[in-house]
């Protein structure tokens, strides 16, 4: 995969968000010019601004996704290690990284297995949270702190 196609593949979600923001902006201008509705135009402009900010955040993470792709390719070049992909299956951009790595190393048929094992819904929520909250107990004051 050439570097240009790789960057397009890894930036699929930010590019789609950019297109959505542009369409909201066009809708804002069209609404103002056709109906002269200030409230609807402001709401569309606000929605477009929120989408642009989200898109910019994802665009700024392109270097991280490219670095993760490089590390995963190096780790899975000699042998397929499914546990190395677990962290990336939780978000849409991470799944794009996984698909690009599997295409590069020639194990794209394993994506279905990874998806069944680690993916649980569009937003990537795990069934059990890896974080446990333990209340702090001050030994000098007793269990109530």
BELLIN-V702858 format. One record per pair of residues at least 6 apart in sequence whose C-alpha atoms are under 6 Angstrom apart, sorted by sequence separation. I is the first residue (numbers start at 1). GAP is how many residues later the second one is. If there is no record, write none. Layout:
i=I gap=GAP
i=I gap=GAP
//
This chain:
i=88 gap=6
i=89 gap=6
i=102 gap=6
i=137 gap=6
i=88 gap=7
i=138 gap=7
i=137 gap=8
i=32 gap=9
i=28 gap=13
i=28 gap=16
i=24 gap=24
i=21 gap=27
i=69 gap=28
i=73 gap=28
i=77 gap=28
i=21 gap=30
i=89 gap=30
i=21 gap=31
i=91 gap=33
i=90 gap=34
i=17 gap=38
i=14 gap=41
i=14 gap=44
i=10 gap=86
//
